């Protein structure tokens, strides 16, 4: 979680950078992609850059490529989820270039190898990875095929594929119509049972932390499966949608498009429930607290179940020195607020500054605490930011 929080901060900085020409380079290296092959591709791009007409742009592109290659050489192999590297001239003064490199391992696997040189960094793949970390099970099925998997953010992972042979394996032969129909129904029932068992196993594998099941597919088979009520009682079917395909590519894409509003609503509802539990804890049970000092204390005591952070909150631990008395002290400051004067009239000089939220997330990660970010674009998010200083905690015990 700390890594993702750091990436979000980096992303804001990268979004603000714009090149005067096509001189900002974005490189995405997928997991398992050979480092030697990536370096060979970049050396080829370095050679191609000699054809750039503008001398300034040519020098900036080549300077950025040199930095990227130097950085990639530090890796013996591509990280588990892949590597994203961004490099280019970030200076507003073209006569004084400042080529800076940003690199991080991505929170989810990179899908394809990308090299892009434009006037802005290519950030959409990272944004998609950070969209949502909620888990949903997906089932796409018809009378013959079923695909079961889990959706995390925008990444879908197939867990199991199943086939039905209800019609292809049963030959009518000399059977009566009733017996033939009964054999088909038994085979369909077996198909449904295998699908239900696969979904039950998927939820169990994730300790039932999957938020619910979304079902899609062509024809009435999917509705018949849901009506059969074969799933574990803990599994909630969130919605059933018509799709034209049942595979993990077109079928999943089509299902996600139909279920987009439903999934967004589910995430909002879940975060609203968290905020309702928090307010109840503050008002009655005492199993909640808020504000930096209170939250840090309970985190250090390892009594936190869920750490709740406003996406818009910026907190820094700032260390000052007074130029008159030479005393040093630290304060938690919000956003760009900074103390300028000491009580003795001296001027305060900042000697150190670090992200206070990152420190809290580090403690939470160490203690296995769930971390939830809530946007202020809804009533509950605004209430968290304005009424509870943007930082809260649900407690396991007082």
N, C-alpha and C positions, 0 to 999 in steps of 0.2 A: 504493500500500500504506500509505503514511503516513496518507493520508486515511481509509482504512478503520480503521486502528488508532485514530485520533483519534475516529472515530465510535463505536467499541466503548467507549472510555472515557466518551464523552458519554452513551451508552446506559445504562451502569451508574448514572450520576447521575440520569438521567431516570426510571429504574425505581424509584428510591428516593423519588421525589416523589409525594405523595398530597394532593389537595385536600380541604378540609372540606366542599365541595359540588361541584356540577358546574361548575367554574370553570377547569379546565385545558384549553387549546385546542390541538388538533393540526390542522395544515394540510399537505396534500400537493398540490403543483402539478406535474402531469406535463409532460414536455418538449413544447415547442411551444404550450402553453396560453397565451393572451394575458394579459399582466400586467394590462392595463386591465380585462379581464373578471373576473380574480381579485379585484382591488380593489373592483369593483362588488358582487361577492358578499359580500365582507367588510363593506362599508358597509351592505348589507342586513341582515347578521347583527347589526351594531352597533345598527341601528334596532330589530330584534326583541328585543334584550337589554333594552330598556326595560320589557318585560313580566315580567321576572324579579321575583318577589315579595320575596325577601330583598334588602335594601339592600346588604349587604356583598358578596353574590355578584354582584349587578348591577354594582356599582362595579368589582369585580375582573375580571369578564368584559369590561366596556367598556375598562378600562385595558389588558388583554391585547390586545384587538382593535386598539386605537390603536397599540400597539407593533408588532404584526404588520404593519399597513398601512404604518407608517413604514419598516419593514425592507424590505418587498416593493417599495416605491417606489424603492429603490436599484438595482433591476434594470431594464434596458431590455428584456430578454427572459429567458425561463425558461432556466436552465442546461441543458446537453446532456442530462443524465439526470433533470432535475427538481429540485425544491426541497422540503425538509421543514422546517417551522417549528413549534416548540413554545413555548408561552408561558402563563404563569399565575402565581398567587400561591404562592410556595414557602415563605412564612413559617409557622411553627408558632403564631405569635401573631397572632390575627385583628385585634387592635387596631393592629398595625403591619404592614401588608401589604408584601410584597417581590415585585413582579412582575418576573420574569426571563424573558428570551427566549433560546432556543437555536435555531440554524438551521444547516443544512449541505446541500451538494449530495450527492445520494445516489449510492452506488457503482454502482447499476444503474438502468435507466429505471423511473420511477414509472408504474404502469399506469392509475391513475384519479385524478380530482380529488376530494379528500376534505376535509370540514370536520367536526370532531368536538369537542364540548364535554362533558367528563365529569370524574369525580373522579380519573382517572389518564390519562396521555398514551397515545395509540394508537401503540404501538411495533412491533406484529407485522409490518407491511410491511418495516421496517428489519431486524428480526431475520431474516426470510426471506432478505433480500439478503445477509446476512453468514453464513448457514448454511454455505455451502461455496463454494469457488472452483475446485473440480475441474471439468474439462471431460469430458463424455461425448457421444458421438454417439448419436442415436436414429433408428431406422428403424421406421416403422409401415406395414405393407403388407398387401394381399391380392392377388387375381388381377387386379384392375383398377386400383387406385390405390396410390401409395407416397408417403410424406412423409419427407424426410430433414432432420435439423436437429441443432443442438448445444445441450446443456444445460449451463448455468453457474449453479451454486447452484440457485435455484428458477426461473430464467428460461430459457425455451426459445425459440430463434430458428430459424425455418424457413429452410433453405438451398435446398431444391429440392423441387418436387412433380412426380411423374411419373405417366403413365397408360399402361395396356396396352390394346391393341386386338386382342389375340390372337384373341378369339372374334367381336368385332363386325365386324371388317374382312375376315375370311376367309369367303368363301361357298363352300359345298360344290360347287355347280354340277355339272359333269360329271366332277369329279375322282374318282379311286378313293379308297376309305376310307384306304388306306395313305398316299397322297399328301396327302390332307386332314389326316391326323394329323401328318404330317411338317411341313406348313406351320404348323400350330398350335404344334408344339414349337419350330420356328425362331423364331416370333414371341414365344413365352414366353422363349426363350433371349435374344432381343434385349432384352426387358423387363428380365430379370435383369442383363444386361450394362450397361444404362444405369443401373440402380440402383447396381451395383458401382462404375462410373466416377464417379458422383456422390459416393459415400462416399469413394472414394480422393481425389477433388479436395478434399473437405471436410477430410480429415486433412492433406493437403498444405498447405491454406490456413493451418492452425494449426501448421504445422511438425511434425506428428506428436506434438504435446503433448497430444492428446486421449487420455484413459486407456483408452478402449475403446468398443465398440459394443454397444448393447442393442437387441434386435429384438422387435417385437410385432406382433400382428395376428390376425384371425380365420382359422380354417381352416388347412390344411397348407402353404399357399404359402410362408410365412416359413421353415418348416423346409426346404422344397425349395430355397429360395434359399441358405440357409446351407450345405446339403450340396453345392451346386454349386461351392463354393470358388473364387469369382471375385474375391475381395477381395485387395488387396495383402497380402503375407505379414506386414507389420508391424502389421496391424490385428487386434486380438484381440476376438473375439465373447465378451462377458461373460455373456450370458444370452439366452434366447428365451422369450417369455411370450405367453399367449393374451389377446387383447383383443377387444372387440366392435366397436370403431371404428378408423378409419384416419386421421382428420383431426387437425389440430394442436391441437385443443381437447380434446374428450372422449377421443380416442385417446391423446394424450400423457398426460393426467391419469390415465387408467386404467393405462397402461404404468408410469408412475412409482409408482403405488400398489403394483403387483405387484412392482416391482424395488427398492422402498425398502430392504429389508434387504440386498440385493446391493450397492447403491451405497454404503451406509454401511460395509459390510465392505470394499469396495474402497478407500475413503478411509483406513480404519484400517490396512489392509495396506500402502498406499503410504507412510504416515507411519512404519510399523514398519520398512519397508525403508530409509527415510532414517536412522532411528536406528541400524539395524544397520550401515549404511555409516559413520556417525559413530563408532560404537564401534570398528569395524575400523580406522578412520583413527587413532584415539587409541592403539590397542593395537599396530599394526604399521606402517602406511604413513606415519604422520605427517601425513597430509592432513586433519587436523581439529584444532580447538582449542575451548576453552570458557572461560567466565568473562568478565566485562565487559572487563577490560583487554586480555586476549588477543584477544577478538573484535574490539574496536575497532581494535587495531593492524593485524590482517590486512585489515579493511575499508578502512582508510586506505591500505594497500599495494595495494588492488585485486586481492587474490588469492583472494577468496571466491567460491565457486560457489553455495552455499546458506546463508542465515542461518536458524537454527532458534531459535525463541523459545517458551517455555512461556506458555500463555494466562493462567496465574495469576501470572506474575512482575510485580512492581512495583518499578521501580528509578528513583531520583531523584538528580540531581546537585544537591547542596545546598551553597550557599555560606554560610559562617559568618564572624562577626566576634566576637573575644573582647572583652568589655567592660573587661578589665583592661589587656591589652597592645595592644589595637586592631588586632592582626594579623588578616588575612583568609586563609581557606583553603577549598578545596572538597573534598567527599567524596562517594563514591557510597554511598547509603543504600538499604536495601531496605524496602518497605512503609512503615509508620509509624515505623520506627526512626529516632531522631534523637539526635545527640550533644549533651549538655547542659553538660558541664564541659570546660574546657581543661586542659592539663597544668600550667599555672601557677596553677590554682585558680579562674580567672575563669569567668564565665558566658558561654556561647556564644549569640549571637543570630543567627537565620536572616535573611539579607539577600536571598537569591535562591534559588529552587528551580525546576528544570525536569525534565521527563520524559526520563530517559536513554535509554530504549528508543526513543522517538520520534527522538532524535538519530541512533541507529544505523540506523533504518529510512530516514532521510533520506539517509545515506551510501550505503546499499544501493540505494535508488532511483536515485541519481545514477550509480551504477556498473552498473546493470542486473542486480543480484543478485536471485535468487529468494528470497522470504521465506516461511517456513513456520511457522505457529502450531500447537502441539501441546498438546492438553488433557491434564490430569493424571488423567483418569478411567480411564486404562489403565496397564499396567505400564511401558510405554516412556515415557509422559508423566510418570509419577511419578519414574522414574529420571532423566529430564532435569531436573526441578525440584529433586529432593533430592540427586542425586549429581553433577550438573554445573551447579549454580547457576542452572538455568533458561535458559541462554543458550549457544549453540554455533554452530559454523560448519564447513561442509565446504569444503575448499580446492581450488582448481584446480591449484596448485603450491605447493611449500614456500617 
